[in-house]
Amino acid sequence: MAAGEAESETHLVHHRRTVLTKLVRGRREGESLLFLTDITELRHLARVRREFVANLVHELKTPITSLRLTAGEPARRSAPQGPKAFGERVGQGGGT
């Protein structure tokens, strides 16, 4: 990494850490500063958040899709009409 180059992430395998590294030019010729910031927990929380949102979306879509399919059935087949019949079909998972 040359002085003045942008930040990069480095994975420390033996320590199971992720660090953000940034090399900055010093005040004098030939001087450089290397900044290391431990972002392991930050990356972990970001991964947990992504997984949580993905699971939440899946769990919400599943019953909504099932209800949509079930609610659309009366138009596709002749079946007993009324709220009681609809409730029974929803309780059965929309099966015939």
Order of alpha helices (4+ residues) and beta strands (2+ residues): beta-beta-beta-alpha-alpha
